[in-house]
Amino acid sequence: MVDLLKKSFVFKGFRKVLAAHFDAQTAERLWQEANETLSQLQQAHPQLDRDSKMMVLPAAALYTALKAHTPEQALPLLREYGAQMGAKLAHIIHGITCIPGVPRLLWRNMPGFMRTMSSPEKGYSRRIVSETSKLVGVDILSCPLHDAAVALGVPEAAQVICAMDKACMTGFRHIRYTRTTSVAEGAECCDYRLSYDRNKP
């Protein structure tokens, strides 16, 4: 069988998580079961958009395999991995935004950036809260990645992506980011708030 998860930039590292938490035989079995599930999901849902195929399907496959073996550990392990992967991406973002002038340029374009990334054309439903020089705030009322996870019958998979996103967004130099709620965790919205802070490293 083709190792589909190995081809995933985001989720290929989860194999090391399995190796660290289970014996070698169990870890390998879980990895293979997740690959089989991922293959089945890809074949059953060819209509999904690129982001859902890249993010939701692997997360759903891994969660399904883990839940069948160790239901109490499935979501915590994947959420922790999501946060760790998000931290790695935040490090990359921080490196880019350490280039002189980039944080200020990014902040000037943040309203447009947030509107584009959360646009209805991309499948989002949103509420613009603030677009001032001090605060950019957007409430995401529905997310296509969460919608895809729900449609697959594995809504928990979206929490992995949320954990990744929450950590990743902290990487901007001079731009503070907070999110206290998320649709994937049962809240009314994902409350994105960004503000410019020259003192934030």
Secondary structure as UniProt FT lines:
FT   HELIX           5..7
FT   TURN            9..13
FT   HELIX           14..21
FT   HELIX           24..44
FT   TURN            46..47
FT   HELIX           50..51
FT   HELIX           52..56
FT   HELIX           57..69
FT   HELIX           71..97
FT   TURN            100..101
FT   HELIX           102..108
FT   HELIX           110..117
FT   HELIX           120..122
FT   STRAND          125..131
FT   STRAND          136..142
FT   HELIX           144..151
FT   TURN            152..153
FT   TURN            155..156
FT   HELIX           157..168
FT   HELIX           169..171
FT   TURN            173..174
FT   STRAND          175..178
FT   HELIX           183..185
FT   STRAND          190..196
FT   TURN            198..199
//
